[in-house]
Amino acid sequence: MSFAHPWFLLLLLALPVVAWWHGRRDRQAAFLYSSIQLFSHVADFRQTRPEKVLALLRWLTLALFIVALARPQSIHSETTIKASGVDIVIALDLSGSMEAEDPGFELNGKQVNRLTLAKDVVQRFVERRPNDRIGLIAFGSQAFTASPLTLDHDFLRRNLERLDLNTIDGTRTAIGSALATSVNRLRELPSKSRIVILMTDGQNNAGEVPPLTAANAAQSLDVKVYTIGVGTRGTARVPRIDAFGRKVYIPTQVDIDEDTLKEIASKTGGKYYRADSADTLRKIYDQIDDLEKTEAEVRKYVRVEELFAWAAAPGFALLLLEILLRHTLWRRLP
């Protein structure tokens, strides 16, 4: 509930002061009358309970009329947002190499592996695109749909959080299958723009669909593919547990098939990026966010219900009650 003229409510603050002043004046009058014995019974009558009840009714009536002057309102609003027309599928590599911890891959000041950083960046990207349908593909040796295209981004984020290493078979990397599955999710949706963001840190060594064949399918369906190679240049350390149960790090050569990723992006009108640090990966998603902008249709409906009567009607009822009581049951004697 809100008020069209809320400043009238300030008068409510004055009521206690006026009531105090009015009561003080009555007490002074009663004292003067009580000093004259001929009017002692009249003075006592003025201080009886009926007089106090009538005074209370009067102040409640004034308070309700003040609230009515402030025009209480109930505002019902409804916002309708249509999808922007940009459909995005994010294909996220869950192969075992995503466990590697590259130099510069930090989150909140702590060293993290590639998958942890990638999930954080994807989540922030999703938050910036509230009007886009976004889907999620997870791939390792095979590709799976982790979340269909949806505007329910809370559902999408919950599914993203559940993805972890060893969630699926991550012994190999099926880049072609991941791209084909992503394109298949977009194939039957009429959209202004259809996009795949494919993130991987390795080379295609699994699956039945070659990456460039999947790229040709994306090109024919007018699906733009942005490819991201995740990992530093040179070597990264991979955590392992040794025979004594201790956590040790093994240097591993970073081996990303950049030529294939570049060709996929070039064929489909997208772009290839190399994410060799946390800042670089965040900037990549910022660039994609800027490149793929479109306006969403937003309609807002506001219905205002006046509640004046809910305050004025009880006020009039109390006023009539006071008048009736004052002139009938609790009528003053002259």
Summary of the structure (lengths in Angstrom):
residues: 334
radius of gyration: 37.0
end to end distance: 46.9
largest distance: 115.0
contacts: 1042
relative contact order: 0.16
helix: 46%
strand: 25%
